């Protein structure tokens, strides 16, 4: 039996949840239930759950739910001028609040508070969410549904067992990495779409780097070619997009192998600290001339893109395991050097996997990531010179060089 303190805490938490959701509903004139009603509904859910548990009758909980829902519905039926949309939302919010109050009594306080915060946010950001849905194209919706299928339908049924050479090909692990990369890229894409493709060019460029730093580098290089007044902005955006890659890899490390963070974070931070002043200086000196057009990004969760990454990751994983077996960590560096020419995510995840299975040390895994990053930096610099011209290339080369120097300098100081 819970003591009086636990009982009081349950009711206080329910009261807080009801007040929070009710305060949001109170702001809407069409809503027929506000802060007091929602607070009462939440506590009603708690006391009905308590009485149902004491008496062994589930009907008490059901009766309380029906009373709460009918009370809100009756208020809207009595006022035919009320907005149907507001009525539906408020009724569902009331039903959720009652359920949260009941769940609170059964000891799910952490889940109750989290769900209440999310629900309040969904209610509060109604106009932004509606605007976002209007901006989505049919292709965007198809890609979002594909991501849902990849992560929620296919992933749970993929076998979790190693196959192939060295047992390196674990279908569940491979698919999990596809989902993880898609999720990180999708986060940047959704943020970009929420802004409607309009906003500070630096912010949109950085978000573009989160989706694809290579595409962002190419688009801004082409946009500034032969336009000296745009070169400062383009160079800054390109450097920021590539600095975002370091942050992106750090996020992946948190999700995949957090034990490597004490070794990896100082190296990534060195790359950012070394290149960020160069980017800032270029931005401060750029000419305030013609505004630069923001690029149109494509959704990164398209099925062919996801499957392509999965295949590339599988090939690199087997190659890294094989070369590590016959040549040690130097073989992993060789794979990193080659794979970094096209992408750093796959080799980074492969290096993290090798570390988690104790095939390489933390220092070896981080150095492989640094080798891939430096190889990728060379490719990006080449893209800038070819697509953007010599003038833009000279602006970017200092930042690229500072980034590579910072990464290599701290990586070289890592204890062996």
N, C-alpha and C positions, 0 to 999 in steps of 0.2 A: 504494500500500500504506500503510495507517495505521502510524504509528510506535508504539513501545512505550507512550508516554504515552497516546495515544488509545485503545489497546487496554485499558490498565489503567482508564482513565476509563469505558469502556463497561461493564466488569465491575463496577466500583464502583457505577455508577448502577443496574445490574440488581440488585445486592445490596441497595441502598437501597430499591428498589421492592419486592423480595420481602420484605424485613424489615417494611416499612410495612404491606403487605397481610397478611402473616403475623401480625403483632402483633394486628391486629384479629380474625383467625380464632382466635388463641390464647385469646381471652377467652371463647370459646364451648366449653363442655364437650363438646358433641356433635360438634364438628368433629374429623376424624381427621387433619388437617394443621395445623401451627402455624407459628411463626416460622421454625424451621430448615428445614422442608420447603419453604415458599414461597420462601425465599431460594435454596435449591438449585434449585428449578424455574425461577426467573428466570435464574439463571446458566447452567442447562442450555440454556435458549432461546438465550442469547447465544452459547455455544460451539458449539451445533448450527448456528446461522446462520453462524458463522465457518467451521466445517469444510465446510458446504455450499457456501459461496462459494469456498473454496480448491479443493475437489475438483470443483466444477461439478455436484454431485449434490443435487437437491432432496429425495431420499429421506431424507437424514440429518435434515433439519428435521422431516419428517413422522414419522420414527421416534421422535424425541425427544418430539414432541407426544403420540404414542400411548402411550409409556412413562409420561409424566407423568399423563395422564388415567386410564390403567388402574391405576396405583399407588394413586390416590385411590379409584377405584371398588372395587378389591379390598379396601381397608381397611374400607369400609362393608359390603361383602358378607360379610366375616368377622364382623361384629357386627350381627346382625339387630335388636338393640335400638336401634340408632342412628336418629335422627330423619331421615326421608326428605327433609324440607325442608332441614335442615342439610347433608345429603349433596349435594343438587342444587346448592345455593349454593356449597359448597366446591369441588366439581368444576369448576363454571363459573369460579370465581375462580382456580383453578389453571390452567385453560386460558388465561384472559386473562393471567395472570402469565407463563406460558411465551411467549405471543405478544408481550408487552411486552419480554421479554428478547431475543427475536429481532429485533424492530423497533429496539431500542437499537443492535444491531450495525450495522444499515443506516443509522444516522445520524439517526434520528427522536427524538432525546433530549427535545426540548421537548414533543412530543406524548406520548411515553412517560410523562414525569413528570406531565403534566396528566391523562392518562387514569388513572394510578395513584391520584392524589389523589381524583378523582371516584369511582372504584371503591371506594376505602376509605371514603369518605363514605357511599356507598349501602349498603355492608355495615354500617357503624356505626349508621346511623339507620334500621335495619329497623323497629323498633317504631313510630317516628314516621311513617314512610311508610305502614305498614299501617294505623295509626290514621287518617291522612289519607284513605286510599282508602276506608275504611269511612264516613267522614263525607260523601264525595261523593255527591250525588244523581244520578239519571239525567239530569237537565237539565244538571248540571255537566259530566258526562262528554260529553254531546252538544256542549256549547259548547267544551270542550277539543279535541274532535275537529274541530269546525268551524275552530278556530284553526289546528290542524295542517294542515287542507286549505288554508286561506287562505294560510298562510306557506310550506308545503313542497310543495304540489301546484300551486296556481294561480299563485303569484308567479313561479316560474321560466319559465313559458310565456307570460306576458303580454308583448305587444310593447313594446319600449323605444324609442318614437318619438313625437315631439310631433304633436298633431293640434289642430284647432280654431283659434279666434282666438288670434293671437300664438304659436301652437304651444304654448300653455300646458298643454294636456291630454295629458300623457304617461301612458298606461295603467299602465306599470310603476311610474312614480314615484307615481301616485295610490294604487296597490295597496300599495306599500311603506309609504306613510304610514298606510294603514289597518292594516297589520300592526304598525307601530311603536306606534301609539296603543293598539291592542288588547293588545300585549305589556306596555306600561307599566301599563295598567289591570289586566291579568291578574295582574301581580306583586303589586299591592296586594291583590287579591281572594284569591289563593292564600295570602298571609301571614295574612289575616283568617280564612280557612278553617282554616289550620293551628292557629290559636288556638281553633278551635271556636266562634267568636263569644263567647268568654268571656275576660275579662282586663281590664286597666286600661282604663277608658272612654276616657281620653285617647289611648292607643295605638290602640284600635280606631277611634276617631273620626278620627285622622290617616290610618290605612289606608283608611278610608272616603273620605276626601278624595282619596286617590290614585286611587280608582276613580271617584268622582263627587262633587265638592265641592258641587254643587247639591243632589243627593239627600241628602247628609249634613246640609247646612244646613236643608233642609226637614224631615227626620226629627227632628232634635234640637230644632228650633223648635217643632214640634207637641208633642213629648214634654214640654217645659218650660212650655207655656202654662198659666197659672193655678196654677203650682207654684213659688212663690218659692224653696223650698229646693233646686230643681234648676237655677235660672237661672244660677248661677255656673258649674256644670259644663257646662251646655249652651253658654253663651257662650264658654267656653274651647275646647271641642271645635270649635265652629263656626269660630272664628278660626284654630285649628290646621289644620283641614281646608282653609281657604282659603290659609294660608301654604304648605301642601304644594303648592298649584298653582304657586307660584314655583319650588319645587324641581323639580317635574315638568317645567316648561318649560325649565329649565336642562339637565335630562337629555336632553330632546328636541333641544336645541341641540347638545349633545355628539354625538349620533347623526347629526344632519342637516347641520349647518354649524358645526364647531368653531372656525372662524376668527372667528366673531362673539363668542366667549366673553369676550375682554378688554374688549369694550364692554358686553356684556349682564350679566355676573356682578356687577359693582359695583351695577348698578341693582336686580337681584333681591335682592342681599344687603341693600341699603338698606331695601327693603320688609320683609324678615324682621326686621332689627335694630330697625326702628321699631315694629313691631306685637308682637313677641315679649314685651317687658316688660309690655305691657298685658295680654296673655293670661296671663302668669305672675302678675301682681298679682291678676287676677280669680280665678285658681285658688286662690291662697293665702287669699283672703277668702271663698271659697264656704262655705256652711253644710254641715256634715257631717250631712246628713239622709238622706232616702230615696235608695237607690241608683237610678241611672238605667238603664233597660233599653237594652241595646245593639241597634242596628237590624239587621235582616236584609238583607244586600246581595244584589243579583242579579248574576249572572255578566255581565261587561262584554263578552264576546266573542261574544255571540249574533249570528248572521248578519244579521238586520235592523238591529241597532245598528251593526255594522261597515259595512254598505252605506249606511246613512243618513249616517254620518260621511263616507264616500267621496264621496257626492253633494254634501253641504254643502261639503266641501273643494274639490271641482271648481268649484262655483259661485263660491265666494269667490276662488279662484285666478284665474278668468277676470275677475271683477269688479275685483279688485285690479290685474291687468295692464292692463285697459282704462282704469280711472280714473287709473292711474299714467301712462298714455300721453297722456291728454288734460288732466290736471290736475296732474301731477307727484306728489310724495310726499304732498301734501295730499289727493289722491284716495284714496291708501292709508289715510290716517288716517280718512277718512270711512267706508270699508269696515270698518275696525277698530272704530270707534265703534258701528256697527250690529251687526256680527257678534258683538261682545263681549257683547251683550245676552243671547245664548243660549249661546255657547261661545267659549273663548279658544284652544283647540287648533288649530282650522282656520285662523284668521287668523294665528296665530303661525307655523305651518308655511308658510303662504303668504308671510309676510314674510321668513322665512328663505330661501325659494325665490327671491324677488325679489332678495335680497342675493347669493345664490350666482350668479345670472345677471347681476349688476352693474347691475340696473335701479334699485336704491336703495342708499344707503350703509348702513354698519353702524348709524350713528346713526339713520337714517330707519327701518330695520327694527325697532330696539329701541324707538323712540318709538311705532311702530304697535302693538307688543306692549303697551306701557304704557297706551296709549289703550284698547285692548281690555280690559285688566285693570281699569282704573278704571271702564269701562262695566259690566263684570261685577260689580264690587264694589257699584255702585249697585243692581243687580238683587238681589244677595244680601242687602243691607241691607233692601230692600223685602220680600223673602221673610220675613226675621226679624220685621219689624214686623207683617206681615199674619198669618203663621202662628203666631208666638210671643207676640205682644202687645207693648205699648209698653214695659213694664218690661225685657223681654229685649232689645228693640231698642235701648234706651238703653245697655245694657251692651255691646252689640256695636259700636255706632256709633263708639265711641272707637278700638277696634282697627282697624276698617275705615278710619276716617279716617287713623290713623297709617300704615297700610300704603300708602294712596294717596298721602299726603304724602311718604313716604319715596321711593316710586317716582318721583313727579313731580319732586321736588327734585333727585335725582341725575341723572335723565334730562335735566333742563333745563341741567345743568352740563356735559353731554357736548359736546366740541368739535365744531363743525360741519364 
